[in-house]
Amino acid sequence: NLQERITQFRQAISDCDFVHQNQKLAFSNLLTSASTLYQDILSPIIEGLPAQVKELIIIPDHKLHFIPFEVLLTKAVDPNSSYKDLPYLMNDYQVSYDYTASLWLQRTKRSILQNNQVLGMAAIYQYQTPKYALRSTSLQQTRSILQDLPFSRTELFSLSNHLNGKFYIGETASEAGFKINASNFGVIHLALHSLMDNENPLLSGLVFSEDGDSSENNLLQSYEISQLNLKTNIVVLSACETGYGNLQHGEGLMSIGRAFMYAGAPSMVVSLWQIHDESTTILMEHFYQNLAKGDNKAEALRKAKRFYLNSAD
């Protein structure tokens, strides 16, 4: 059953509690599900490709939006292997994604900024909302439980070592500041918390620092994002579940990442599950390092992932 395999696969690579409590079972489930999904979905296509093809653009359907194809396993595996030694698809190919073929074609024709100037923002959350700022009770309650992301600042400092731009850390990482600056930079990097609303995905959003602004509530929601006019070359959303969302009939996956696509971003780096602050910092540092060296976006991310796999314990 395809649905069962997808569920098993996601659990084996993204459910931290399950993996920690059932290490052998999680690894076994990964081997089984990742191999079966590859054989059922990709193997018939891959086997017919010319040897010179090294990049795959995958346009998934329905629940297939929820899996990272680059970690499907292309060969039979010794059960005593380690995670870093597995035959992942990304060892052989650059892998990127799109929502539909028509949207992909539209974005290849858009005018974008070719500069590598970065707009980087890393928010803080342990800050009391000023009484004069009009905020809903639910938003204030949500903010009160959000924890700061200490490594997000490290992420931006590291990024500034590789690319030039403007970097806003702490209280200055506001929604209003983002809207003012967003259309002037070739690279946008947002290290923030996200809030998911699976019942109404247009209300999902990114949580910026609270600065007491009366014109913005510092929750940039998907419907607002989709109305922006971006000319950026790439948007990196270093936040949880920014590529995850609600599947809608006739539309596909509705997510925060897709909202940025409607705003004009031709490329995005997003996440399919809860992500770890420190691990993300390591991944992002090497992604930008590879970009600065001249790698294309898909290759820069592929190398960063492989570096992380080979160096993590």
C-alpha positions, 0 to 999 in steps of 0.5 A: 500500500503506497500510503502505508509506505509513505507514512512508514518512510516519514516516521522513520526519518522525521519522528524524533521520538519514534527514532530515539525509542526504536532505533533498530526498528526505525532503521529497518523501516527506513530500509524497507520503505525507502527501497520499495518506494524507489522500486515502485515509483522511480526505478522504471524511469531512472533505468531508461535515462541516458547516463549523462542525465544528472539532474531530476526535477520531480513534480509529485502528485498528492501524498508524494509531496510529503516525501523527500525523493533524494533519500530513497534507496537505489540498491539493496542494503546490508541491514548492518549499514549506517545511515551515512553509507546508504545508497541514497538517490542524491548520491547519483542525482541533483534533485529538485521539485515543482508543483506543476509543469505549467508553473515550472515553465512560467517561472523559467520566464520570469525576470529575477535579480541575478545578484547574490545580495542577501536579505537575512532575518533571524527573529527572537521570541522571548519579548513581551508585546507592548500594550499599545500594539493591537494583537489578538489574544490567540497570537499573544498566547502562541508567542508566549510559548515560542522559544528562541532559536539561538543557532539562527543567529549563528546561521546568519553570521555564517551566511554573512561570511560567504555573501553580502547583504543586510542582516537583521537579528533580534528585534529588528527582524520584523514583518514590516522590515521584511516587506520594505526590503524583500524585493531588493535582494537576490537571496532571502533567508528567513530563520524563524518559527512557522505556524501551520494552519492545516484547516486553512493553509492561507492562514499559516505563516512565519513569525517575525520578532515582535517590535510593537508595530501598529501596522503589522502583527509580525505574523506574515501569513501565506495569503500576504506572502502570495501578494508580494512582488518578489524578484528574488532568485531564491528564498530559503525558509529555515523554519519548520514544515515550510514545505508541508501543508494541506492537499487540496483537490485541483490545487495540490499542496498548499504551503508557505513555500508555495505562497512564495512561489506565487509571489515570484520566487523561482526557487525555494529551500523548504522543510517537510517536518520539524527541524533541529536548530543546530543541525540546520545551521550546519546544513545552511552554512555549507549550502551557502558556502557551495553557492558562493563557490559557484555551484547551482542551487540544487548541487549546493544543497545536495553537497551540503546534505551529503557533508552533513550525513558524512560528518554527523554522529 
